[in-house]
């Protein structure tokens, strides 16, 4: 089958590689650097499984005309990619618009405009995360029945693995349209064909239900992160052993030990925006838990900033503000990594950035260690120092959302709530 995938991010790239094992896939992106990397067998995102497949298991080949043979090729040419595709997967980003309090779906609609103008017959599968009700509205807007929705459930840096061993396959469709039901099953078969796991649960349901599953899933994960962070806040404030409490709580098999490692807050590509979008979709519906989940993340960052100040020797915010007004103030707070996770290159909405903003509001001097940025570069006005030994020596306190063995020799300087050394 001839397939096009719009977007070379975590979702799009992992989907393209999965399908290219058995089909002719064109991956489309407007960023030329991503296209060049992919055609050179290099992953534009950090994912070991993806890198292995691109290097060893996927045919990377451009042919003068698509012949349907398995393989992958990346391009910026949307016309060629969409024109002869039988299936187009939309994996464009949907960022949260803080002004509208809703997802910005303009990138998805831009892709849909291009697809429909070139090829109105292809089955279009939206993989982007979208508001509840969006698929139905977009089908009406474009007067197209051949658009369905399939949510993704991928972890950062493990996107291909999660496609090879998916927890479930869900396809949202018009359950009254027999042809669309058949196409939805065909799409699920393609995902099953490329996967390694064989006993994958499959759900074929309505559009609204499929969209809601995605938002509720990520909001539950955000709530769980927030719960264990609040447990940790309680333990730290009371002088209790947080690990002992968490271990005891998680021995209950109904609770389990996943997503239980305290952090500075939830962040990344999905949890912050999806929980806010779900709250927006709750308009007119009674709720309190979704709002509390979002608020808990702000409260956690406030608490972490205060604890960092205390470790630096300041008695509250006013004490810090008074100190940093002095020109000769020498205390420096070092930030070890801006990323959300240990093996990640993603800074997006990382919790540590929220802590940095709070510290800077008190006038605190910040220094950042982040190998993903250039030494000497500035990140929101703060200096990046990637000489690790200098960073450790010049920092009075080192703040690390996730602890690293390289900090072991200055452990007494480090403030972290990373108990289990896992994400």
Number of C-alpha atoms within 10 A of each C-alpha: 18 21 24 31 30 30 26 25 18 22 26 25 25 25 25 28 25 25 26 26 20 18 21 23 32 29 29 29 21 14 12 13 10 22 21 17 14 23 18 14 19 18 25 18 22 18 20 16 18 26 18 14 18 20 15 9 14 20 19 18 16 14 8 6 8 16 11 14 17 18 21 26 25 28 21 18 13 20 14 16 25 26 18 18 25 15 20 26 27 25 26 26 21 21 18 18 14 11 6 9 14 21 20 17 19 13 17 21 15 11 18 22 12 15 24 16 12 18 17 15 16 22 22 24 24 24 23 22 26 26 22 22 15 16 22 19 11 15 14 11 9 13 10 15 18 18 24 25 28 24 22 22 18 18 15 22 21 18 27 27 19 20 27 20 17 22 15 16 20 23 27 24 27 19 14 9 10 10 12 18 19 10 15 26 15 12 19 17 14 15 19 22 16 20 20 14 14 12 11 15 10 15 14 19 17 17 21 17 16 22 23 17 14 22 25 17 15 19 26 16 17 25 22 18 26 28 18 19 24 19 17 25 20 13 17 14 10 10 9 13 11 20 18 10 13 19 13 10 15 14 11 10 8 8 11 12 15 11 15 25 20 29 25 29 27 27 23 17 19 23 22 22 26 26 24 23 23 22 22 17 17 13 9 7 7 7 11 8 13 20 13 12 22 21 12 21 24 17 14 23 23 16 17 24 23 20 18 20 21 15 16 18 14 17 12 12 17 11 14 20 17 13 18 17 12 9 7 8 12 14 17 16 24 26 27 25 24 27 23 27 19 16 14 17 20 18 18 15 20 21 23 27 20 20 24 22 15 18 23 14 10 19 16 22 18 19 23 27 23 21 16 14 17 12 15 13 15 14 13 9 9 15 16 22 24 20 13 15 11 11 20 22 12 17 22 18 24 29 25 21 27 24 22 14 8 11 17 11 10 13 15 10 20 23 21 19 22 18 16 12 13 13 16
